[in-house]
Amino acid sequence: MLLITVARLPSGYRLVAASTYRECYACWSLYRNGVLLAVISRNSHGENSINFDLKTPLVPGRYTLRVEGFAWDAGETADDIGYQTDVVALGCL
């Protein structure tokens, strides 16, 4: 599950997002109209929160934030890797 706070700034928006997942690897990505805009953060420490700014002017469209978490232990095979994903629509900013 994702919890997102959006605050209006003079130059755009600040987003703070937190995930309930605590995995070994996390990848946070931002999409607009289903197209990848940016990979915001990739880390191997299982960071479950991020913050970033979206500067105006923004192109109209449906923005979504996705976090993907992968978990594995030493000696596991590819079949043993855990995977979780959450996608949240941010609406038309």
C-alpha positions as CSV (number, residue, x, y, z in Angstrom):
1,M,0.0,0.0,0.0
2,L,1.2,3.5,-0.8
3,L,0.5,6.7,1.2
4,I,1.1,9.9,-0.8
5,T,1.1,13.5,0.3
6,V,1.0,16.3,-2.3
7,A,1.8,19.8,-1.3
8,R,1.5,22.8,-3.7
9,L,4.7,24.9,-4.1
10,P,5.1,28.2,-5.9
11,S,7.1,26.3,-8.6
12,G,5.0,23.1,-8.8
13,Y,4.3,20.2,-6.4
14,R,6.2,18.3,-3.7
15,L,5.3,14.6,-3.4
16,V,6.1,12.5,-0.3
17,A,5.3,8.8,-0.7
18,A,5.7,5.9,1.6
19,S,5.2,2.2,1.0
20,T,4.3,-0.5,3.5
21,Y,6.7,-2.9,1.7
22,R,10.2,-3.5,3.2
23,E,12.0,-5.3,0.5
24,C,15.7,-5.8,-0.4
25,Y,15.4,-3.7,-3.6
26,A,12.9,-0.9,-4.4
27,C,12.3,1.0,-7.6
28,W,10.1,4.1,-7.7
29,S,8.9,5.3,-11.1
30,L,6.7,8.2,-12.4
31,Y,4.5,7.7,-15.4
32,R,2.3,10.1,-17.5
33,N,-0.5,8.6,-19.6
34,G,1.1,5.2,-19.2
35,V,4.5,6.3,-20.4
36,L,7.5,6.2,-18.1
37,L,8.7,9.8,-17.4
38,A,11.4,9.1,-14.8
39,V,12.9,6.5,-12.5
40,I,12.9,8.5,-9.3
41,S,14.8,6.2,-7.1
42,R,16.4,2.7,-7.2
43,N,18.0,1.3,-4.1
44,S,19.1,-2.0,-2.7
45,H,18.5,-0.9,0.9
46,G,14.7,-1.4,0.9
47,E,14.0,2.3,1.4
48,N,10.3,2.6,1.7
49,S,9.8,6.3,1.3
50,I,10.8,9.1,-1.1
51,N,10.2,12.7,-1.8
52,F,10.6,14.7,-5.0
53,D,9.4,17.8,-6.7
54,L,7.4,18.2,-10.0
55,K,8.1,21.6,-11.5
56,T,5.5,23.6,-13.4
57,P,4.5,24.0,-16.1
58,L,3.3,20.4,-16.2
59,V,2.0,18.7,-19.3
60,P,-1.7,17.7,-18.7
61,G,-2.3,14.0,-18.3
62,R,-2.8,11.2,-15.9
63,Y,0.2,10.8,-13.6
64,T,0.9,7.6,-11.8
65,L,3.5,6.6,-9.2
66,R,4.7,3.0,-9.1
67,V,6.9,1.3,-6.5
68,E,8.2,-2.2,-7.2
69,G,9.8,-4.2,-4.4
70,F,12.0,-7.3,-4.8
71,A,13.1,-9.6,-2.0
72,W,15.6,-12.4,-2.0
73,D,17.9,-14.3,0.3
74,A,21.4,-15.6,-0.5
75,G,21.1,-19.0,-2.2
76,E,17.6,-18.5,-3.5
77,T,16.8,-19.3,-7.1
78,A,14.9,-17.0,-9.5
79,D,11.7,-18.8,-8.5
80,D,12.1,-17.8,-4.9
81,I,12.4,-14.1,-5.5
82,G,9.5,-12.2,-3.9
83,Y,7.9,-9.3,-5.9
84,Q,5.4,-6.6,-4.8
85,T,4.1,-3.6,-6.8
86,D,1.8,-0.7,-6.0
87,V,0.5,1.8,-8.5
88,V,-1.3,5.0,-7.5
89,A,-2.9,7.5,-9.8
90,L,-2.0,11.0,-8.9
91,G,-4.8,12.5,-11.1
92,C,-4.3,15.4,-13.5
93,L,-1.9,17.8,-11.8
